[in-house]
Amino acid sequence: MKKKESKETKKLETRRQLFHLVTGILIVILLYFEIMPIWLFFIIMITGIIVYNAWEKEANPIFAWFFRHFERKEEREGTGALWYAIGCFITALLFEKNVALAAILILAGGDSVSHWVGRFYGRIPHPLNKKKNVEGTVAGIIAAFGAAVFFVPNLPAFIASVIIMNMEVFDWKLFGRRIDDNFWIPIVAALIITGVSLL
């Protein structure tokens, strides 16, 4: 039986996933219209990393406010936002523009929707990981595909969405340390889209 979540938890998770979604869409808009060229993206990212590491997290009112409204208590380090920016930057740097934008939207739409639906409405355990739910994965695939097709053809968008959302049910590790999905999802999604497009 699925544990019932409190109203406060649902509000927090809704804010987290909306922030996740809106951030990705904003990055795509800025890159698509070349409002934020890749060099400026790099400067903003590096500045953010420096500022983040220079401040006492809970002592800084901006970080404290952000953690209180957008982070779970057990994850109030803010590293997810940094990995999000790094993953999107590397994707935008290495891949063709439309491929990169589609991959970033797979992260923004698919990952946020799958987490939210799976956590609050999931009932059927995922066959690859019993801690995850089929409903979340399916919702993530639909959201990821629906976003990615704005920039790439249907087939690569669909295949990338299906593979990524099923890969996302695992905690991937390198040298014993978890790889943040905000980092690897857009990069791997772009690789899949590129590979399928070449077939």
Secondary structure, 3 states (H helix, E strand, C coil): CCCCCCHHHHHHHHHHHHHHHHHHHHHHHHHHCCCCCHHHHHHHHHHHHHHHHHCCCCCCHHHHHHHHHHCCHHHCCCHHHHHHHHHHHHHHHHCCHHHHHHHHHHHHHHHHHHHHHHHHHCCCEECCEEEEEHHHHHHHHHHHHHHHCCCCCHHHHHHHHHHHHHHCCCCCEECCEECCHHHHHHHHHHHHHHHHHHC
